[in-house]
Amino acid sequence: METTLIPKCDGGLRIVGDSMYPLLKSGDIVFYKQVHDIMHSIIWGEMYLISFDIDGDEYVSVKYLQKSDIPDHIVLVSYNEHHKPMEIHINRIRALAFIKASLRLNSLK
């Protein structure tokens, strides 16, 4: 398989869930590049892999990131309109990565 079409990435992860459906489907693979300077490197409106903490539980999700009207907060937005946007405080972010590409494997079983 030729991989020169995929931009330089830090890793890939198989998607589970439907929050980005139909753009991304459960089983698709996203390729990501880590963001090291979260406060200054976010490109608003773009898709990210985000790990965040709420009440001691860690969540990992693929979402669009938007600015919040509340200082030091961001809005996590799904492509699937059945999932409501979620606002989180920036200090809840544990890791952030920019989605560079996605891959959908279709096979007959």
C-alpha positions in Angstrom: 0.0 0.0 0.0 1.3 3.4 -0.9 1.4 5.8 2.1 3.0 8.8 0.5 -0.5 10.4 0.1 -0.9 10.5 3.9 0.7 13.5 5.5 3.4 13.1 8.2 1.5 11.9 11.3 2.3 10.7 14.8 -0.2 7.9 14.8 -3.5 6.4 13.8 -6.6 5.4 15.8 -9.7 3.4 14.9 -12.9 5.3 15.5 -15.7 3.9 17.7 -19.1 5.6 17.9 -21.3 7.8 15.7 -20.6 11.4 16.9 -18.9 12.3 13.6 -21.3 10.2 11.4 -21.6 10.1 8.4 -18.3 12.0 7.8 -16.5 9.4 10.0 -18.0 6.0 10.6 -17.3 3.5 13.4 -14.3 1.4 12.2 -12.7 4.2 10.2 -9.1 5.1 11.0 -7.9 8.7 11.6 -4.3 9.7 11.4 -3.2 12.5 13.7 -0.4 14.9 14.5 0.1 15.8 18.2 -0.5 19.4 19.3 2.1 20.4 21.9 1.1 24.0 22.5 -2.6 23.7 23.1 -3.2 27.3 24.0 -1.6 28.8 20.8 -1.9 26.0 18.2 -5.6 25.3 17.8 -7.0 26.1 14.4 -10.6 26.9 15.2 -13.3 24.9 13.3 -10.9 22.1 12.5 -11.2 18.4 13.5 -9.1 17.1 16.5 -8.6 14.0 18.5 -9.0 15.2 22.1 -8.5 13.5 25.4 -10.2 15.3 28.3 -11.2 14.7 31.9 -14.6 15.2 33.5 -15.0 14.3 37.2 -12.0 12.0 37.1 -13.2 10.1 34.0 -11.1 10.3 30.8 -12.8 10.6 27.5 -11.2 10.4 24.0 -13.2 11.7 21.1 -12.9 13.2 17.6 -14.6 16.6 17.5 -14.5 20.0 15.8 -13.1 22.7 18.1 -14.8 26.1 18.3 -14.1 29.1 20.5 -16.4 29.6 23.5 -17.9 32.8 24.7 -16.7 31.7 28.2 -13.1 32.6 28.9 -10.7 29.6 29.0 -13.3 27.2 27.6 -13.7 25.5 24.2 -16.7 24.0 22.5 -16.5 20.4 21.2 -18.8 20.0 18.2 -19.9 16.7 16.6 -20.7 16.3 12.9 -23.7 14.2 13.8 -26.4 16.7 14.9 -27.9 14.2 17.4 -24.9 14.9 19.6 -25.1 18.3 21.3 -22.0 20.6 21.5 -20.1 20.4 24.8 -18.2 23.2 26.5 -15.1 22.2 28.6 -12.5 24.2 30.4 -9.1 24.2 28.7 -7.4 22.8 31.8 -9.5 19.6 31.4 -7.6 18.7 28.1 -5.1 15.9 28.7 -3.9 15.6 25.0 -4.8 17.1 21.7 -4.0 16.0 18.1 -4.9 17.5 14.7 -6.7 15.1 12.4 -4.6 15.0 9.2 -6.4 12.2 7.3 -9.0 9.4 7.6 -9.2 5.9 6.0 -12.3 3.8 5.5 -11.8 0.1 4.8 -14.6 -1.6 2.9 -14.6 -5.3 2.7 -17.0 -8.1 1.8 -17.4 -10.8 4.5 
